[in-house]
Amino acid sequence: MFRPAYFIALSLLLSPVTGFAGETPDVHSPAFTAVPELTAGFDLLYEQKFAEAREAFLSWESRNPEDPFGEVAVAASYLFEELYLQGVLTSDFFLNEKRFLHGIDGRPDPERMAISAKHWLKPVNWPANARKPTRRTPRLSLP
């Protein structure tokens, strides 16, 4: 039998959890809103049409150069493509215990990596209000 004290204690313990289930903050970012071009690009990634998805992301990025989400989406397209080519996006990868526990065999294709590096090795355009890195974090020395 439940005693009323246990019920009250349980409801008091769970009451803070319900407060966290609020609405999403009002943030104007593609990460928190549905952008049709980006949604279409990610749909193309799931259909394994990587080049077409990348074109959609690059097109959106060219129209929104101040937003870093375009670069993140392009990076995701390269990552998804590499995972697909390595066979990670198949159920066979997860069913093969040796591959699943010990990782992917082989290395990424150097030509494909060079193509993606061209996109990533461009100068960074820092927004005016961004905090620019000034120095590297010093290494901690252990005694």
N, C-alpha and C positions, 0 to 999 in steps of 0.2 A: 504494500500500500504506500502511496505517496503521501507524505506529510506536507501540509501547507508550507512549512518552513523550507523544505527542499525545493518546492516549486518556485517560491519567491527568490531563493538563492540562485536557482538556475536562470530565471528571467533577468535578474540583475547582472549575472555574468554575460548573458547574451545580448543585453541591451546596447552596449557600445558597438557591437558588430553591425547592428542595423544602421547606425549613424554613418558608417563608411560607405553604404550603398547609395550615395547621393548621385546627382547628375554630374556629367562631365563638365569641367570648367569651360568657360567661354573663351576658347583659344582659337585663333584663326591660323590654323596650320593644316597642311594636307594630311598630317598624321591623325588628326582628330575630326576631319570632315571628309565627306565623299567627293572626290574630284573625279569627274567622269573620265578624263583622259588617263589618269593614273589607274583608276579601276579597270579600264579597258586594257591597259598595259599589263597589269597583274593577272588579268584573265588570260592574256596571251601567254604569260609565263606558265600558268597552270596547264595550258594546252600544249606546252613545250614548243612554242613558236618564239624562240629567244631573240632572234634578229628583229622580228617585227615588234616585239615588246620593247626592245632597246630603242628602236626608232621612235616609238610612242613616248618613251621616257625622255629621250634626247630632245624631241620636239617640245615637250612640256618644259623641260629645263631651259631651252633657249628662250621661251616666252616668260619664264620666271627665274631669271639669273640670280636674284638675291636669295632665293629659297634653296637651302641645301638638300631638300628632300628629293629633288630630281637626281642629284648625284648618288644618293643612297639607293634610289630605285634602279639606276643603271648598274651600280655595284651588285645589287640583288640579281639582276639579269645575268651577269657574268657568273655569279656564284651558283645560281640555279642551273645554268648551262654546264658548268664544270661538274656539279653533282650528278646531273643527268648522264653525262658522258662517262663518269666513273661508275655508273650503275647504282648510285646511292638512292635514287628515287624509285627504286623497284622493291617489291616485297622480297625478292630473292636475296637482296642485301641483308635484310633483317632476319631472314630465315636461316642464313648461313652463319652459324655461330662464330666461326673463325674470322670471317670478314667483319661481322658486326662488332666483335670485341677487340679486334686487333687493327682495325682501320682499313683504309683504301690502299690497294696495291698500286704501285706506279707513281708517276709524277704528272702534274698538269702539262698540257701541250705548250711548249715554249712559244710557238707562233701565236696562239690564242692569248697567252699571257702578255706578249709584246703588244698586241692590239689593245688589250685592256689597259696596259700601262700608258699608252699614248693618251688615253682619256684622263688618267689619274695624275699624270706628271705635268699638269699645266699649272700656271701660277694661281695662287689663291687670291681671290678678290674678297678681302675682308669688308664686311659692312661697317659703316662709320661708327656704329654703337657697339661693335664687338670688341671683346677683350682679346688682344693679340698676345700670343705667347712671347715672353721676353727672354726667358732663360730656361734651361733644362732643370728639372728637379734634381738636386744633389743626391748622389747615392748614399745609402745608409751603410756605414761600416759596422760590422758586428765585432764585438770584443773577442 
